[in-house]
């Protein structure tokens, strides 16, 4: 990951932490505020070892500061992945490794509610497709369908859910 990407991620997390601290009165859960590059590389290796053959996405935490969790998402091509909608959270992605396509907007196909705040579907009808590669950023607003598809080999992402909608 480039130094600029690390700097942007750090500034974003500090800003989000300040915003949340001002609104939160209860003591926060234990925080993990730093993950060296070697730890992230180890997470990628763990995903390669432990991901099940039919598992489209293997998710692991990188850093945490309640209510924010920055995750490593290890996605593979050739395995059907679901499309998602988060009712209350925007979601920010940074491509760490690999390439694929993200589709945003449109309508979920075969929509089903998987939790009070989340929907999933088998694909997206309509929407805007964008080719992604290492270093690319994507911000998905809340209530917006999004789907990672056409993955060539692997697509490793950093993701963070950002509470936004009410």
C-alpha positions as CSV (number, residue, x, y, z in Angstrom):
1,X,0.0,0.0,0.0
2,X,1.4,3.4,-0.9
3,X,2.3,5.9,1.8
4,X,-0.4,8.3,0.4
5,X,-3.1,5.6,0.9
6,X,-1.9,4.9,4.4
7,X,-1.9,8.6,5.2
8,X,-5.5,9.0,3.8
9,X,-6.7,6.0,5.7
10,X,-5.1,7.2,8.9
11,X,-6.5,10.7,8.6
12,X,-10.0,9.2,7.8
13,X,-9.9,7.0,10.9
14,X,-8.7,9.8,13.2
15,X,-11.5,12.0,11.9
16,X,-14.1,9.2,12.3
17,X,-12.8,8.5,15.8
18,X,-13.1,12.1,16.8
19,X,-16.7,12.3,15.5
20,X,-17.7,9.2,17.3
21,X,-16.0,10.1,20.5
22,X,-18.0,13.4,20.7
23,X,-21.3,11.5,20.3
24,X,-20.5,8.5,22.5
25,X,-20.8,8.6,26.3
26,X,-20.1,4.9,27.1
27,X,-16.6,3.5,27.4
28,X,-15.4,2.2,24.0
29,X,-14.5,-1.5,23.4
30,X,-10.8,-2.4,23.2
31,X,-9.3,-0.7,20.2
32,X,-6.7,-2.0,17.8
33,X,-5.2,1.1,16.3
34,X,-2.2,-0.1,14.3
35,X,-1.5,-3.0,11.9
36,X,1.9,-3.1,10.3
37,X,2.2,-4.2,6.7
38,X,3.6,-7.6,7.8
39,X,0.3,-8.2,9.7
40,X,-1.8,-7.3,6.7
41,X,0.4,-9.7,4.6
42,X,-0.2,-12.4,7.2
43,X,-3.9,-11.9,6.9
44,X,-3.7,-12.3,3.2
45,X,-1.8,-15.6,3.6
46,X,-4.3,-16.8,6.2
47,X,-7.1,-16.1,3.8
48,X,-5.4,-18.1,1.1
49,X,-5.0,-21.1,3.5
50,X,-8.4,-21.0,5.3
51,X,-10.9,-19.8,2.7
52,X,-13.3,-22.6,1.8
53,X,-13.4,-23.5,-2.0
54,X,-17.0,-22.2,-2.3
55,X,-16.4,-19.1,-0.2
56,X,-16.5,-16.0,-2.3
57,X,-15.3,-13.6,0.4
58,X,-13.1,-14.2,3.5
59,X,-13.3,-11.3,5.9
60,X,-10.8,-10.5,8.7
61,X,-10.4,-7.4,11.0
62,X,-7.3,-5.2,10.4
63,X,-7.9,-2.4,12.9
64,X,-10.8,-1.5,15.2
65,X,-12.1,1.5,17.1
66,X,-15.8,1.1,18.0
67,X,-18.1,1.4,16.2
68,X,-15.6,1.2,13.2
69,X,-14.0,-2.0,11.9
70,X,-11.5,-1.8,9.1
71,X,-11.5,-5.3,7.4
72,X,-9.5,-7.2,4.9
73,X,-11.7,-8.8,2.3
74,X,-10.2,-11.6,0.3
75,X,-12.3,-12.3,-2.7
76,X,-11.8,-14.9,-5.5
77,X,-12.9,-15.2,-9.1
78,X,-15.0,-18.1,-10.2
79,X,-17.2,-18.2,-7.1
80,X,-20.6,-16.6,-7.1
81,X,-20.6,-13.6,-4.8
82,X,-23.7,-11.9,-3.5
83,X,-24.6,-8.3,-4.1
84,X,-25.4,-6.2,-0.9
85,X,-27.2,-3.1,0.3
86,X,-26.6,-1.6,3.8
87,X,-29.5,0.5,5.0
88,X,-27.6,2.6,7.5
89,X,-23.9,2.3,6.6
90,X,-21.9,3.8,3.7
91,X,-18.9,1.5,2.9
92,X,-15.4,2.6,1.8
93,X,-13.1,0.2,-0.1
94,X,-9.5,0.4,-1.1
95,X,-8.1,-2.2,-3.5
96,X,-4.9,-3.7,-2.0
97,X,-4.2,-6.3,-4.6
98,X,-5.8,-7.8,-7.7
99,X,-8.5,-6.6,-10.0
100,X,-12.2,-7.0,-10.7
101,X,-15.4,-5.1,-11.4
102,X,-17.6,-3.3,-8.9
103,X,-21.2,-2.7,-9.9
104,X,-23.0,0.1,-7.9
105,X,-26.6,1.3,-8.1
106,X,-29.4,-0.5,-10.0
107,X,-31.6,-3.1,-8.3
108,X,-30.8,-6.3,-6.4
109,X,-31.9,-9.5,-8.2
110,X,-33.5,-12.1,-5.9
111,X,-33.5,-9.6,-3.0
112,X,-33.7,-11.0,0.5
113,X,-33.2,-9.4,3.9
114,X,-30.3,-11.0,5.9
115,X,-30.5,-8.7,8.9
116,X,-32.5,-5.7,10.1
117,X,-30.1,-3.4,8.2
118,X,-28.8,-5.5,5.3
119,X,-30.1,-6.9,2.0
120,X,-28.5,-9.4,-0.3
121,X,-29.2,-10.5,-3.8
122,X,-27.7,-12.9,-6.5
123,X,-26.7,-10.0,-8.7
124,X,-27.5,-6.4,-9.7
125,X,-29.7,-5.4,-12.6
126,X,-28.7,-2.1,-14.1
127,X,-26.2,-0.1,-12.1
128,X,-22.8,1.3,-13.1
129,X,-19.8,-1.0,-13.7
130,X,-16.3,0.1,-12.9
131,X,-13.1,-1.8,-13.4
132,X,-10.9,-1.8,-10.3
133,X,-7.2,-2.4,-9.7
134,X,-4.6,-1.9,-7.0
135,X,-4.8,1.5,-5.3
136,X,-8.4,2.3,-6.5
137,X,-10.9,3.7,-3.9
138,X,-14.7,3.2,-3.9
139,X,-17.2,4.9,-1.6
140,X,-20.7,3.2,-1.6
141,X,-23.4,5.4,0.0
142,X,-25.9,3.7,2.3
143,X,-29.0,2.1,0.6
144,X,-26.9,1.6,-2.6
145,X,-26.6,-1.9,-4.1
146,X,-23.0,-3.0,-4.7
147,X,-21.5,-6.1,-6.1
148,X,-17.9,-7.3,-6.8
149,X,-17.8,-9.5,-10.0
150,X,-15.5,-10.4,-12.9
151,X,-12.6,-11.0,-10.5
152,X,-9.4,-12.1,-12.2
153,X,-7.8,-14.5,-9.7
154,X,-8.1,-12.6,-6.5
155,X,-9.3,-9.2,-5.3
156,X,-8.0,-8.1,-1.9
157,X,-9.8,-5.1,-0.4
158,X,-9.7,-2.9,2.7
159,X,-13.2,-2.1,3.7
160,X,-14.8,0.0,6.5
161,X,-18.5,0.5,7.2
162,X,-19.3,4.1,8.0
163,X,-22.5,4.6,10.0
164,X,-24.3,7.4,8.1
165,X,-28.0,6.9,7.5
166,X,-30.7,6.9,10.2
